[in-house]
Amino acid sequence: MTKYLALAITTKYWRPGTEYLKEIEQALQGKVDNGDFVVVSEKALSTALGCIVDESGFEYGGNAKLIARVWMRLKWGYCFGFLCHFGRRLLRRVREYPVENGSRHKQVALQYAGLLQALMFGSEGGIDGSNLPFSYVSLPLKNAEALAGKIYGRIRCGLGKETTVVIVDTDKTYSFRNFHFTPRPKPMRGIHSKGGIIPYLAGRMLKLRKRPTPLAMSGCCLQAEEALKIANIADRARGPGSGATVWDMAARFKVATTLVTWEMLERVKHKPIVIVRRV
């Protein structure tokens, strides 16, 4: 059985406009070696590239308000949440789902991801507000393959190392034997994505094995199972940053979810890069 070692690399918080290629090269200097897997967080890349939107500027419609007020509070708070094995604290939070800000969030989900994704509990279509300030949320990368190639080229040219770059999202992929599926759109080849809320419910209700989702890679071609294993190792080494959810993030800073600032986030250790090595 192949064994792996993981090293999470601490960097500054990547605000929009951060030169992420330069940051990655500097962070890996003297640490990366030939044959290593360099796992990079999609959220960090999306933020650095400015692939974020401010939900406070969105006007929500009746469908978004209905999802926030009724679907989230009742369906997820008392039915789906129980079937998906949510803990007591999470169930309480969902039952108190904010109508105003929640409606804006669901409007963004409807607009960018569609109805089946908007009906999900969170991270609808790869839209995520954790580790971001105020009312910002990140959008999924549209060109993950090209970005992985850019990072691979920068490491090869700048550091002279042959690596495999893997871009990973914390949204989960569920596995039933050798069949892997996820509610997250556009995962890597070998992982199936359809239905939004449906695969999420199936995976959670059946307590299937769940791991972060590899989106793209460059350097070598991995089978889905090994890519999932590497993504999971990297996720454990990285940790949740400022919090796994927007509620956790706000609780950490002891403010409302929309009052977290860039400066608060910069005080937390961020580990957008993880080196995973076969041993």
C-alpha positions as CSV (number, residue, x, y, z in Angstrom):
1,M,0.0,0.0,0.0
2,T,1.3,3.4,-1.0
3,K,1.9,5.8,1.9
4,Y,2.0,9.6,1.7
5,L,3.4,12.5,3.7
6,A,1.8,15.9,3.7
7,L,3.2,19.4,4.4
8,A,0.8,22.3,4.5
9,I,2.4,25.6,3.5
10,T,1.5,28.8,5.4
11,T,1.2,31.9,3.3
12,K,-0.4,35.3,3.7
13,Y,-4.1,35.6,3.0
14,W,-4.6,35.9,-0.7
15,R,-6.8,39.0,-1.3
16,P,-8.1,39.8,-4.8
17,G,-5.2,40.8,-7.0
18,T,-2.7,38.6,-5.3
19,E,0.1,37.4,-7.6
20,Y,-0.7,33.8,-6.8
21,L,1.9,32.3,-9.2
22,K,4.6,34.3,-7.4
23,E,3.2,33.4,-4.0
24,I,3.2,29.7,-4.9
25,E,6.8,29.7,-6.3
26,Q,8.1,31.5,-3.2
27,A,6.2,29.3,-0.8
28,L,7.5,26.1,-2.4
29,Q,11.2,27.3,-2.6
30,G,13.4,24.7,-0.9
31,K,10.4,22.5,0.0
32,V,9.1,20.8,-3.1
33,D,10.8,18.0,-4.9
34,N,10.5,16.0,-8.1
35,G,7.5,13.7,-8.1
36,D,5.6,15.7,-5.4
37,F,1.9,16.5,-5.7
38,V,1.2,20.2,-5.2
39,V,-2.4,20.6,-4.0
40,V,-3.9,24.1,-4.3
41,S,-7.2,25.4,-2.8
42,E,-9.7,26.5,-5.4
43,K,-11.1,29.0,-2.9
44,A,-7.7,30.7,-2.6
45,L,-7.3,30.9,-6.3
46,S,-10.8,32.2,-6.9
47,T,-10.3,34.9,-4.3
48,A,-6.9,35.9,-5.7
49,L,-8.3,36.1,-9.2
50,G,-11.3,38.2,-8.0
51,C,-13.8,35.5,-8.9
52,I,-16.0,36.7,-6.1
53,V,-19.3,38.6,-5.8
54,D,-20.8,40.8,-3.1
55,E,-24.2,39.4,-2.3
56,S,-25.3,42.6,-0.5
57,G,-25.8,44.2,-3.9
58,F,-28.3,41.6,-5.1
59,E,-32.0,42.1,-5.2
60,Y,-33.8,38.8,-4.4
61,G,-37.0,37.6,-5.9
62,G,-39.9,35.5,-4.5
63,N,-38.3,32.2,-5.3
64,A,-35.1,33.0,-3.4
65,K,-37.1,34.2,-0.4
66,L,-39.3,31.1,-0.4
67,I,-36.2,28.9,-0.4
68,A,-34.6,30.9,2.5
69,R,-37.7,31.2,4.6
70,V,-39.5,27.8,4.1
71,W,-37.2,25.4,2.3
72,M,-34.1,26.0,4.4
73,R,-35.8,26.4,7.8
74,L,-38.3,23.6,7.5
75,K,-37.1,21.1,5.0
76,W,-33.4,21.2,6.0
77,G,-34.0,22.2,9.6
78,Y,-36.4,19.3,10.4
79,C,-36.4,16.8,7.5
80,F,-33.3,16.6,5.3
81,G,-31.0,17.8,8.0
82,F,-32.0,14.9,10.2
83,L,-31.8,12.4,7.4
84,C,-28.4,13.7,6.4
85,H,-27.2,13.2,10.0
86,F,-26.6,16.9,10.9
87,G,-25.4,17.6,14.4
88,R,-27.6,19.5,16.9
89,R,-25.8,22.8,16.5
90,L,-26.0,22.7,12.7
91,L,-29.7,21.9,12.8
92,R,-30.3,24.8,15.1
93,R,-28.4,27.2,12.8
94,V,-30.4,26.0,9.8
95,R,-33.7,26.4,11.6
96,E,-32.7,30.0,12.2
97,Y,-31.5,30.5,8.7
98,P,-31.5,34.3,8.0
99,V,-34.2,35.4,5.7
100,E,-32.8,38.7,4.4
101,N,-29.2,37.7,3.8
102,G,-30.2,34.1,3.1
103,S,-32.5,35.3,0.3
104,R,-29.7,37.3,-1.3
105,H,-27.5,34.2,-1.1
106,K,-30.1,32.0,-2.7
107,Q,-30.7,34.6,-5.4
108,V,-27.0,34.4,-6.2
109,A,-27.2,30.6,-6.2
110,L,-30.2,30.6,-8.6
111,Q,-28.5,33.1,-10.9
112,Y,-25.1,31.4,-11.1
113,A,-25.9,27.7,-10.4
114,G,-29.6,27.0,-11.0
115,L,-32.5,25.7,-9.0
116,L,-31.2,22.2,-8.1
117,Q,-28.1,23.7,-6.7
118,A,-29.9,26.5,-4.9
119,L,-32.0,23.9,-3.0
120,M,-28.8,22.5,-1.4
121,F,-27.9,23.2,2.2
122,G,-24.7,25.1,1.3
123,S,-21.9,25.6,-1.2
124,E,-24.4,25.6,-4.0
125,G,-22.7,24.9,-7.3
126,G,-19.3,25.6,-5.7
127,I,-20.5,29.0,-4.4
128,D,-18.9,29.5,-0.9
129,G,-18.8,32.3,1.7
130,S,-16.4,30.8,4.2
131,N,-13.0,32.5,4.6
132,L,-14.3,35.6,2.9
133,P,-15.3,38.9,4.5
134,F,-18.6,40.8,4.6
135,S,-21.1,39.5,2.1
136,Y,-18.6,38.2,-0.4
137,V,-18.8,34.7,-1.8
138,S,-16.5,32.9,-4.2
139,L,-17.6,31.5,-7.5
140,P,-16.2,28.2,-9.0
141,L,-13.3,28.5,-11.4
142,K,-14.3,28.2,-15.0
143,N,-10.8,27.5,-16.2
144,A,-9.3,25.2,-13.6
145,E,-7.4,23.0,-16.1
146,A,-5.7,26.1,-17.6
147,L,-4.8,27.4,-14.1
148,A,-3.3,24.0,-13.1
149,G,-1.2,24.2,-16.2
150,K,0.0,27.7,-15.4
151,I,1.0,26.7,-11.8
152,Y,2.7,23.5,-13.1
153,G,4.7,25.6,-15.6
154,R,5.7,28.1,-13.0
155,I,7.0,25.4,-10.7
156,R,8.9,23.7,-13.5
157,C,10.5,26.9,-14.9
158,G,11.0,28.8,-11.7
159,L,12.1,25.9,-9.4
160,G,13.2,23.3,-11.9
161,K,10.9,20.6,-10.3
162,E,8.7,18.1,-12.0
163,T,5.5,17.9,-10.0
164,T,1.8,17.2,-10.4
165,V,-0.5,20.2,-9.6
166,V,-4.0,19.4,-8.3
167,I,-6.7,22.0,-7.8
168,V,-9.1,20.9,-5.1
169,D,-12.5,22.1,-3.7
170,T,-13.6,21.2,-0.2
171,D,-17.1,20.3,-1.5
172,K,-17.4,16.5,-1.1
173,T,-17.3,13.7,-3.6
174,Y,-19.1,10.5,-2.4
175,S,-17.9,7.0,-3.3
176,F,-19.8,3.8,-3.6
177,R,-17.2,1.1,-4.4
178,N,-15.5,2.4,-7.5
179,F,-18.2,4.9,-8.5
180,H,-17.6,8.5,-7.5
181,F,-20.1,11.3,-7.6
182,T,-20.5,14.8,-6.4
183,P,-23.0,17.7,-6.4
184,R,-20.1,20.0,-7.4
185,P,-20.2,21.0,-11.1
186,K,-17.2,20.2,-13.3
187,P,-15.0,17.8,-11.2
188,M,-12.1,16.0,-12.8
189,R,-12.7,13.2,-15.2
190,G,-13.8,10.0,-13.5
191,I,-16.0,11.8,-11.0
192,H,-19.7,12.1,-12.0
193,S,-21.6,15.3,-11.4
194,K,-25.4,15.6,-11.8
195,G,-28.5,16.7,-10.0
196,G,-27.2,19.2,-7.4
197,I,-29.2,18.4,-4.3
198,I,-29.8,14.7,-5.3
199,P,-26.3,13.4,-5.0
200,Y,-25.7,15.4,-1.8
201,L,-28.8,13.8,-0.2
202,A,-27.8,10.3,-1.4
203,G,-24.3,10.6,-0.2
204,R,-25.2,12.0,3.2
205,M,-28.2,9.8,3.9
206,L,-26.3,6.6,3.0
207,K,-23.2,7.7,4.9
208,L,-21.0,7.0,1.9
209,R,-17.3,7.8,2.1
210,K,-16.8,11.5,1.4
211,R,-13.7,13.3,0.3
212,P,-12.8,16.8,-1.1
213,T,-13.3,17.1,-4.9
214,P,-10.3,17.3,-7.3
215,L,-11.2,19.6,-10.1
216,A,-8.2,19.7,-12.4
217,M,-4.6,18.6,-12.6
218,S,-1.4,19.1,-14.6
219,G,1.8,17.2,-14.7
220,C,0.6,13.6,-14.9
221,C,-2.8,11.9,-15.2
222,L,-4.2,10.3,-12.0
223,Q,-7.1,8.0,-11.7
224,A,-10.0,9.4,-9.7
225,E,-9.4,7.2,-6.6
226,E,-5.8,8.3,-6.2
227,A,-6.7,11.9,-6.8
228,L,-9.4,11.7,-4.2
229,K,-7.0,10.1,-1.7
230,I,-4.4,12.9,-2.3
231,A,-7.1,15.6,-2.0
232,N,-8.3,14.1,1.3
233,I,-4.7,13.9,2.7
234,A,-4.2,17.6,1.7
235,D,-7.5,18.7,3.2
236,R,-6.6,17.1,6.6
237,A,-3.2,18.8,6.6
238,R,-4.6,22.2,5.6
239,G,-7.4,22.5,8.2
240,P,-10.4,24.7,8.0
241,G,-8.7,28.1,7.9
242,S,-10.9,30.7,9.6
243,G,-13.8,28.2,9.8
244,A,-15.5,25.4,7.9
245,T,-18.7,27.4,7.4
246,V,-19.6,31.1,7.5
247,W,-21.2,30.4,11.0
248,D,-18.0,29.0,12.3
249,M,-16.0,31.8,10.9
250,A,-18.3,34.4,12.5
251,A,-18.2,32.6,15.8
252,R,-14.4,32.6,15.7
253,F,-14.3,36.3,15.4
254,K,-17.4,36.9,17.6
255,V,-19.2,39.0,15.1
256,A,-22.1,38.7,12.7
257,T,-21.5,36.7,9.5
258,T,-21.5,39.9,7.4
259,L,-19.1,41.8,9.8
260,V,-16.0,39.7,9.2
261,T,-13.3,41.9,7.7
262,W,-10.3,41.4,5.5
263,E,-8.0,42.3,8.4
264,M,-9.6,39.7,10.7
265,L,-9.0,37.0,8.0
266,E,-5.4,38.1,7.7
267,R,-4.8,37.3,11.3
268,V,-5.5,33.6,10.8
269,K,-3.0,31.1,9.4
270,H,-3.8,30.3,5.9
271,K,-2.5,27.2,4.1
272,P,-3.7,27.3,0.5
273,I,-0.9,25.0,-0.7
274,V,-0.2,21.4,0.5
275,I,2.7,19.3,-0.7
276,V,1.8,15.6,-0.7
277,R,4.7,13.1,-1.3
278,R,4.7,9.3,-1.9
279,V,7.0,7.5,0.6
